[in-house]
Amino acid sequence: MILKKLSLINYKNFDSKNFELDDKINCFVGANGIGKTNVLDAVYHLSFGKSYFNPISTQNIKHGEEFFVIDGEFEKEDREEKVVCSLKKGTKKIIKRNGKAYDRLSDHIGLLPLVMISPSDRDLIIEGSDTRRKFIDGVIAQSDKKYLKDLIKYNKVLAQRNSLLKYFAVNRTFDSTTLSVYNDQLHGYGTDIFNKRVAFLEAFIPIFQEQHQIITGNNEKVSLVYESKLLNDDLSRLLEDNVDKDRALQYTSVGTHKDDLSFQIEEHPIKKFGSQGQQKSFLIALKFAQFQFIKEQSNTTPILLLDDIFDKLDEHRVSHIVALVNNENFGQIFISDTHADRTEEVVKQIHQSYKIFKMG
């Protein structure tokens, strides 16, 4: 899949900008703060209907303006796909595919597979479980429509159950029959979500370990360990056993929305026991594994966005990344960097056509 043209109006720091893109490598270079990353984020926005960095959509509108428009012309399996993402203050975001607006934004997910690698990925290690769950869900959802629908339905029922628990507390009442209706629905959706996550990690972990070995060139033992109460118990039973606790807390304390993924090196949490270099290698391996997994599942080569990663890596790791992308496994790559000379030096090693856009 190739993005041929990109057009931005009032997106972040751009008033109006058009790019004619190379089929292989596109580099955006210049000083910090001039919008290199914003170009990559616009490409991400076309794929996922949201920013990689700022989930509050209106904050992606250029300061002082009322709307933004991102327009992309893609080539996918010898057919053209025109995707437009637009937002006007006070209205809902609209994504159009070939002139037709989606009824639900979630229907768009998976059409344009894409992987972003960014320094902000460190949040996967340092932030809470929610960030790691979103990573799992994001990878599975790009190739499994039902999983995404189950996730949306689960979260809706969860919100309703939590509202009911608050209502019980405020009104000093309790109705087990109504609660059990929500329990049954959570059990159904939650069990399906849990089973898909288990199956995903069984397939994903070996790919991740292989990528890690290629990037580091050594045999450090790394793994991803799924942490879920559903590994040992049934969700409906867990909900029943925790009803008193949930009533006291006024929210649902068990379920797949509490699952986590432990990042481990030599069987220890990488957050505590991994050096900065080890953490960087771990995250890049994770993202390259995501790329390979999505490619295998969707039979489409995702677009790869490399945001400012050369700045944060030593030459050894950069050369391993170059070696990884220097084959036919990869399609179109977008790179942002502060140093034009360094970028050109790196992309020349990849032996593919490229364009360098000097920003500023």
Secondary structure as GFF3:
##gff-version 3
##sequence-region A 1 360
A	DSSP	beta_strand	2	9	.	.	.	ID=ss1
A	DSSP	beta_strand	16	20	.	.	.	ID=ss2
A	DSSP	beta_strand	25	29	.	.	.	ID=ss3
A	DSSP	alpha_helix	36	48	.	.	.	ID=ss4
A	DSSP	three_ten_helix	57	60	.	.	.	ID=ss5
A	DSSP	beta_strand	67	76	.	.	.	ID=ss6
A	DSSP	beta_strand	79	88	.	.	.	ID=ss7
A	DSSP	beta_strand	94	97	.	.	.	ID=ss8
A	DSSP	beta_strand	100	101	.	.	.	ID=ss9
A	DSSP	three_ten_helix	105	108	.	.	.	ID=ss10
A	DSSP	beta_strand	114	117	.	.	.	ID=ss11
A	DSSP	three_ten_helix	119	122	.	.	.	ID=ss12
A	DSSP	alpha_helix	123	126	.	.	.	ID=ss13
A	DSSP	alpha_helix	129	141	.	.	.	ID=ss14
A	DSSP	alpha_helix	145	171	.	.	.	ID=ss15
A	DSSP	alpha_helix	176	216	.	.	.	ID=ss16
A	DSSP	beta_strand	222	227	.	.	.	ID=ss17
A	DSSP	three_ten_helix	229	231	.	.	.	ID=ss18
A	DSSP	alpha_helix	235	241	.	.	.	ID=ss19
A	DSSP	alpha_helix	243	249	.	.	.	ID=ss20
A	DSSP	three_ten_helix	256	258	.	.	.	ID=ss21
A	DSSP	beta_strand	260	265	.	.	.	ID=ss22
A	DSSP	beta_strand	268	269	.	.	.	ID=ss23
A	DSSP	alpha_helix	270	273	.	.	.	ID=ss24
A	DSSP	alpha_helix	276	298	.	.	.	ID=ss25
A	DSSP	beta_strand	303	307	.	.	.	ID=ss26
A	DSSP	three_ten_helix	310	312	.	.	.	ID=ss27
A	DSSP	alpha_helix	315	325	.	.	.	ID=ss28
A	DSSP	beta_strand	333	337	.	.	.	ID=ss29
A	DSSP	alpha_helix	340	350	.	.	.	ID=ss30
A	DSSP	beta_strand	354	358	.	.	.	ID=ss31
###
